[in-house]
Amino acid sequence: MTNLNSTLQVKTKKMRVGRGIGSGKGKTSGRGVKGQKSRSGVAIKSFEGGQMPLYRRLPKRGFNPIKKTKVAIINLDKIQNLIETKKINKDEQINIDLLKKTKTINKSFNKIKILGTGEIKDKINLNADFISKSAREKLEKVGGTISLKQKD
């Protein structure tokens, strides 16, 4: 009676490459002929076998700060146009919340700057983060008030 363990191999032996043509993996050891991949010690960095590489799957960040504050720019003639079309009332305070509510500016903006292009005829009360010199002069000439938010 023979021992079964000696005749049956549970684990196949590791292929020994480069041991002559009779082994089936001789000469070039299954690496093909010439080229970068046939040399030893070469791994093509970040190559994932045709799959979209990790550095291309992730979004570009670059020099775009994540916590960038978006500033909405609005001119005096736009404010005057809103008053004339009765979208906003000239007696109430004009601020970023009111402009978002009337859909004048997008809700993604979190600061507002007033620029002086155009003329303003009505006396208004403005609340903004920034204002240009020309816009401030035109508002004061008409008799309007401007209150700037403190920098945080």
C-alpha positions, 0 to 999 in steps of 0.5 A: 500500500502506497502513501497517497501524500507522496503521489499527489501534490497538494500545491503546485511548484513555483515556475522557475524562469530562465532555466533553459528552453526545455522548461517553457520559460527559458531565454527571455523568461516570459518577458517578451523581447527587449523594451522597458518591461523586459528589464529588471527593476523597472515598474511603470509608475502609476500605471494601473493596467489601462484603468483610469489612474488615480491622479486622473480620477481625482479633481484638479485642485491647483491654486483654487482655494477651497474656502474662497469667498465669492463676491457679487458685484453690482453697479448703481445703475442695476440697483436703480433699474430694480427700484424703477421696475419695483422689484425692490423698495427704495425705503427698505435697506438693500443688502445681500439677503434682499438681493438673493430674495429677489434673485438679482444675485445667485445664492452662492455669493456670500459678499457684495461689492457696490460699483459706481457705473451708472447713475442713482436718482433715489435716496437709498439705504445700502448695506454691503461688504465693499464699495468703490470710491465713485459709488460712495461719492454718487450715493452721498451726493444723492443723500443715500446712506451706506453701512459697510460690514466689519471684516471678520 
